[in-house]
Amino acid sequence: MYVIHRKRICLILICLLLGIFAYSYEGTRMQNIEQSKPTTSTPVSGKVIVIDAGHRNSR
């Protein structure tokens, strides 16, 4: 039978709480970075732009 002492339980809980804190801190930091930024309209608003790759098999 394996006995877990009070000191070891406290150490495990502290490590667990530090891990949760670090993960939640990183998540909130990433959310702040990924926020969208407003854009302005350009002179080509309302027009369709088509880009052709130019690849053709000519045989």
N, CA, C and O atoms as CSV, one atom per row, in Angstrom:
chain,resi,resn,atom,element,x,y,z
A,1,MET,N,N,0.842,-1.183,0.000
A,1,MET,CA,C,0.000,0.000,0.000
A,1,MET,C,C,0.883,1.241,0.000
A,1,MET,O,O,1.861,1.328,0.742
A,2,TYR,N,N,0.517,2.198,-0.848
A,2,TYR,CA,C,1.303,3.415,-0.990
A,2,TYR,C,C,0.649,4.532,-0.190
A,2,TYR,O,O,-0.533,4.821,-0.376
A,3,VAL,N,N,1.413,5.160,0.698
A,3,VAL,CA,C,0.882,6.218,1.552
A,3,VAL,C,C,1.368,7.561,1.020
A,3,VAL,O,O,2.562,7.756,0.793
A,4,ILE,N,N,0.433,8.479,0.824
A,4,ILE,CA,C,0.780,9.829,0.375
A,4,ILE,C,C,0.727,10.745,1.593
A,4,ILE,O,O,-0.312,10.895,2.237
A,5,HIS,N,N,1.850,11.339,1.884
A,5,HIS,CA,C,1.928,12.222,3.046
A,5,HIS,C,C,1.385,13.603,2.706
A,5,HIS,O,O,1.261,13.977,1.540
A,6,ARG,N,N,1.070,14.338,3.743
A,6,ARG,CA,C,0.478,15.667,3.582
A,6,ARG,C,C,1.390,16.596,2.779
A,6,ARG,O,O,0.903,17.389,1.973
A,7,LYS,N,N,2.677,16.509,2.982
A,7,LYS,CA,C,3.642,17.351,2.280
A,7,LYS,C,C,3.595,17.070,0.770
A,7,LYS,O,O,3.644,17.994,-0.042
A,8,ARG,N,N,3.502,15.815,0.414
A,8,ARG,CA,C,3.463,15.435,-1.000
A,8,ARG,C,C,2.144,15.885,-1.642
A,8,ARG,O,O,2.136,16.321,-2.792
A,9,ILE,N,N,1.039,15.782,-0.912
A,9,ILE,CA,C,-0.252,16.234,-1.425
A,9,ILE,C,C,-0.208,17.737,-1.691
A,9,ILE,O,O,-0.704,18.196,-2.720
A,10,CYS,N,N,0.371,18.492,-0.791
A,10,CYS,CA,C,0.493,19.945,-0.973
A,10,CYS,C,C,1.351,20.271,-2.196
A,10,CYS,O,O,1.025,21.181,-2.958
A,11,LEU,N,N,2.423,19.547,-2.383
A,11,LEU,CA,C,3.302,19.769,-3.527
A,11,LEU,C,C,2.566,19.470,-4.835
A,11,LEU,O,O,2.687,20.227,-5.798
A,12,ILE,N,N,1.814,18.387,-4.876
A,12,ILE,CA,C,1.053,18.033,-6.074
A,12,ILE,C,C,0.002,19.098,-6.375
A,12,ILE,O,O,-0.164,19.488,-7.530
A,13,LEU,N,N,-0.704,19.569,-5.363
A,13,LEU,CA,C,-1.728,20.587,-5.560
A,13,LEU,C,C,-1.133,21.911,-6.038
A,13,LEU,O,O,-1.709,22.573,-6.901
A,14,ILE,N,N,-0.003,22.294,-5.490
A,14,ILE,CA,C,0.654,23.529,-5.913
A,14,ILE,C,C,1.080,23.432,-7.369
A,14,ILE,O,O,0.892,24.381,-8.130
A,15,CYS,N,N,1.652,22.300,-7.772
A,15,CYS,CA,C,2.055,22.114,-9.170
A,15,CYS,C,C,0.847,22.146,-10.094
A,15,CYS,O,O,0.907,22.730,-11.176
A,16,LEU,N,N,-0.234,21.532,-9.681
A,16,LEU,CA,C,-1.457,21.514,-10.474
A,16,LEU,C,C,-2.019,22.927,-10.635
A,16,LEU,O,O,-2.404,23.318,-11.737
A,17,LEU,N,N,-2.068,23.683,-9.557
A,17,LEU,CA,C,-2.589,25.048,-9.619
A,17,LEU,C,C,-1.691,25.960,-10.460
A,17,LEU,O,O,-2.194,26.810,-11.195
A,18,LEU,N,N,-0.389,25.794,-10.359
A,18,LEU,CA,C,0.522,26.590,-11.186
A,18,LEU,C,C,0.332,26.274,-12.671
A,18,LEU,O,O,0.378,27.172,-13.511
A,19,GLY,N,N,0.121,25.006,-12.988
A,19,GLY,CA,C,-0.123,24.613,-14.375
A,19,GLY,C,C,-1.408,25.219,-14.909
A,19,GLY,O,O,-1.444,25.715,-16.035
A,20,ILE,N,N,-2.459,25.182,-14.108
A,20,ILE,CA,C,-3.732,25.762,-14.523
A,20,ILE,C,C,-3.591,27.270,-14.704
A,20,ILE,O,O,-4.121,27.828,-15.665
A,21,PHE,N,N,-2.895,27.926,-13.806
A,21,PHE,CA,C,-2.695,29.366,-13.913
A,21,PHE,C,C,-1.915,29.718,-15.177
A,21,PHE,O,O,-2.288,30.645,-15.895
A,22,ALA,N,N,-0.842,28.990,-15.453
A,22,ALA,CA,C,-0.024,29.275,-16.636
A,22,ALA,C,C,-0.827,29.062,-17.913
A,22,ALA,O,O,-0.713,29.852,-18.850
A,23,TYR,N,N,-1.634,28.013,-17.966
A,23,TYR,CA,C,-2.437,27.725,-19.150
A,23,TYR,C,C,-3.496,28.813,-19.360
A,23,TYR,O,O,-3.693,29.269,-20.486
A,24,SER,N,N,-4.165,29.224,-18.306
A,24,SER,CA,C,-5.207,30.245,-18.456
A,24,SER,C,C,-4.595,31.599,-18.794
A,24,SER,O,O,-5.198,32.367,-19.543
A,25,TYR,N,N,-3.432,31.908,-18.270
A,25,TYR,CA,C,-2.766,33.176,-18.584
A,25,TYR,C,C,-2.391,33.218,-20.058
A,25,TYR,O,O,-2.597,34.238,-20.717
A,26,GLU,N,N,-1.848,32.136,-20.583
A,26,GLU,CA,C,-1.453,32.078,-21.988
A,26,GLU,C,C,-2.684,32.183,-22.887
A,26,GLU,O,O,-2.625,32.810,-23.945
A,27,GLY,N,N,-3.795,31.577,-22.478
A,27,GLY,CA,C,-5.026,31.642,-23.264
A,27,GLY,C,C,-5.571,33.049,-23.361
A,27,GLY,O,O,-6.010,33.465,-24.433
A,28,THR,N,N,-5.555,33.791,-22.268
A,28,THR,CA,C,-6.067,35.164,-22.312
A,28,THR,C,C,-5.121,36.060,-23.100
A,28,THR,O,O,-5.568,37.005,-23.749
A,29,ARG,N,N,-3.848,35.784,-23.054
A,29,ARG,CA,C,-2.879,36.585,-23.808
A,29,ARG,C,C,-3.077,36.369,-25.310
A,29,ARG,O,O,-2.998,37.318,-26.090
A,30,MET,N,N,-3.333,35.122,-25.714
A,30,MET,CA,C,-3.554,34.827,-27.121
A,30,MET,C,C,-4.861,35.436,-27.613
A,30,MET,O,O,-4.935,35.858,-28.767
A,31,GLN,N,N,-5.885,35.494,-26.782
A,31,GLN,CA,C,-7.144,36.095,-27.179
A,31,GLN,C,C,-6.971,37.587,-27.450
A,31,GLN,O,O,-7.591,38.123,-28.369
A,32,ASN,N,N,-6.145,38.255,-26.671
A,32,ASN,CA,C,-5.915,39.683,-26.869
A,32,ASN,C,C,-5.184,39.939,-28.181
A,32,ASN,O,O,-5.428,40.957,-28.830
A,33,ILE,N,N,-4.302,39.045,-28.580
A,33,ILE,CA,C,-3.535,39.204,-29.811
A,33,ILE,C,C,-4.432,38.974,-31.026
A,33,ILE,O,O,-4.292,39.661,-32.038
A,34,GLU,N,N,-5.354,38.009,-30.933
A,34,GLU,CA,C,-6.156,37.612,-32.078
A,34,GLU,C,C,-7.386,38.482,-32.322
A,34,GLU,O,O,-8.187,38.148,-33.195
A,35,GLN,N,N,-7.567,39.555,-31.610
A,35,GLN,CA,C,-8.727,40.411,-31.823
A,35,GLN,C,C,-8.636,41.068,-33.194
A,35,GLN,O,O,-7.554,41.429,-33.656
A,36,SER,N,N,-9.790,41.216,-33.833
A,36,SER,CA,C,-9.806,41.807,-35.168
A,36,SER,C,C,-9.606,43.313,-35.094
A,36,SER,O,O,-9.924,43.954,-34.092
A,37,LYS,N,N,-9.079,43.852,-36.164
A,37,LYS,CA,C,-8.820,45.278,-36.239
A,37,LYS,C,C,-9.674,45.861,-37.358
A,37,LYS,O,O,-9.840,45.220,-38.396
A,38,PRO,N,N,-10.214,47.047,-37.173
A,38,PRO,CA,C,-11.049,47.634,-38.215
A,38,PRO,C,C,-10.225,47.968,-39.459
A,38,PRO,O,O,-9.061,48.356,-39.367
A,39,THR,N,N,-10.854,47.809,-40.618
A,39,THR,CA,C,-10.173,48.128,-41.871
A,39,THR,C,C,-10.869,49.296,-42.552
A,39,THR,O,O,-12.019,49.616,-42.248
A,40,THR,N,N,-10.172,49.913,-43.456
A,40,THR,CA,C,-10.752,51.017,-44.213
A,40,THR,C,C,-11.077,50.531,-45.617
A,40,THR,O,O,-10.508,49.545,-46.086
A,41,SER,N,N,-11.986,51.219,-46.282
A,41,SER,CA,C,-12.339,50.821,-47.639
A,41,SER,C,C,-11.260,51.287,-48.608
A,41,SER,O,O,-10.563,52.271,-48.362
A,42,THR,N,N,-11.140,50.567,-49.698
A,42,THR,CA,C,-10.145,50.896,-50.715
A,42,THR,C,C,-10.854,51.348,-51.981
A,42,THR,O,O,-12.070,51.187,-52.081
A,43,PRO,N,N,-10.145,51.903,-52.946
A,43,PRO,CA,C,-10.778,52.369,-54.175
A,43,PRO,C,C,-11.442,51.248,-54.983
A,43,PRO,O,O,-12.247,51.536,-55.868
A,44,VAL,N,N,-11.125,49.974,-54.700
A,44,VAL,CA,C,-11.700,48.869,-55.456
A,44,VAL,C,C,-12.866,48.228,-54.715
A,44,VAL,O,O,-13.219,47.086,-55.012
A,45,SER,N,N,-13.471,48.921,-53.767
A,45,SER,CA,C,-14.602,48.360,-53.035
A,45,SER,C,C,-15.756,48.105,-53.997
A,45,SER,O,O,-16.048,48.929,-54.864
A,46,GLY,N,N,-16.400,46.974,-53.840
A,46,GLY,CA,C,-17.541,46.625,-54.662
A,46,GLY,C,C,-17.161,46.009,-56.000
A,46,GLY,O,O,-18.040,45.774,-56.830
A,47,LYS,N,N,-15.900,45.745,-56.233
A,47,LYS,CA,C,-15.442,45.148,-57.488
A,47,LYS,C,C,-14.882,43.762,-57.211
A,47,LYS,O,O,-14.471,43.462,-56.090
A,48,VAL,N,N,-14.867,42.926,-58.230
A,48,VAL,CA,C,-14.342,41.568,-58.102
A,48,VAL,C,C,-12.957,41.538,-58.711
A,48,VAL,O,O,-12.756,42.002,-59.833
A,49,ILE,N,N,-12.004,40.996,-57.979
A,49,ILE,CA,C,-10.631,40.860,-58.459
A,49,ILE,C,C,-10.368,39.382,-58.692
A,49,ILE,O,O,-10.528,38.569,-57.782
A,50,VAL,N,N,-9.966,39.031,-59.907
A,50,VAL,CA,C,-9.676,37.635,-60.257
A,50,VAL,C,C,-8.187,37.529,-60.538
A,50,VAL,O,O,-7.636,38.306,-61.318
A,51,ILE,N,N,-7.538,36.560,-59.895
A,51,ILE,CA,C,-6.113,36.349,-60.093
A,51,ILE,C,C,-5.936,35.019,-60.819
A,51,ILE,O,O,-6.381,33.976,-60.340
A,52,ASP,N,N,-5.289,35.064,-61.966
A,52,ASP,CA,C,-5.062,33.879,-62.771
A,52,ASP,C,C,-3.621,33.422,-62.571
A,52,ASP,O,O,-2.694,34.231,-62.617
A,53,ALA,N,N,-3.438,32.123,-62.348
A,53,ALA,CA,C,-2.107,31.587,-62.104
A,53,ALA,C,C,-1.268,31.570,-63.376
A,53,ALA,O,O,-0.041,31.630,-63.294
A,54,GLY,N,N,-1.893,31.489,-64.547
A,54,GLY,CA,C,-1.153,31.528,-65.793
A,54,GLY,C,C,-0.625,30.181,-66.224
A,54,GLY,O,O,0.139,30.130,-67.188
A,55,HIS,N,N,-0.977,29.096,-65.581
A,55,HIS,CA,C,-0.517,27.760,-65.947
A,55,HIS,C,C,-1.479,27.158,-66.971
A,55,HIS,O,O,-2.689,27.110,-66.746
A,56,ARG,N,N,-0.939,26.710,-68.075
A,56,ARG,CA,C,-1.757,26.033,-69.076
A,56,ARG,C,C,-0.940,24.944,-69.718
A,56,ARG,O,O,0.261,25.096,-69.944
A,57,ASN,N,N,-1.596,23.856,-70.007
A,57,ASN,CA,C,-0.941,22.781,-70.743
A,57,ASN,C,C,-1.199,23.019,-72.234
A,57,ASN,O,O,-2.318,22.834,-72.714
A,58,SER,N,N,-0.184,23.418,-72.938
A,58,SER,CA,C,-0.359,23.628,-74.371
A,58,SER,C,C,0.315,22.469,-75.099
A,58,SER,O,O,1.535,22.313,-75.046
A,59,ARG,N,N,-0.484,21.668,-75.772
A,59,ARG,CA,C,0.031,20.512,-76.499
A,59,ARG,C,C,-0.379,20.569,-77.925
A,59,ARG,O,O,-0.039,19.677,-78.702
